[in-house]
Amino acid sequence: MRIHDILDIPVVLNNEEHKFLEDHPQKFSITSLIERDLIVAQNLVRKGIYEISKDSKYLVKKTNEKNSQ
């Protein structure tokens, strides 16, 4: 679990990352991205907005729902 999950700290996005979120669906193929979009996608994965699928072929947007465990 990450610290921002516990404290519920909002994630800050720059304009380029925000536009990427608007332009891409909930789930899409990594191979469909151009080079610059790959860099933006990597940053969004690091920030916890997207996650890489188990087969490493897709990016999937994470939901805001908290898992109760």
ABEGO torsion letter per residue (X at the ends): XBAAAAAGBBBBBBAAAAAAAAABBABBBAAABBAAAAAAAAAAAAAGABBBBAAGABBBBBBABBBBX
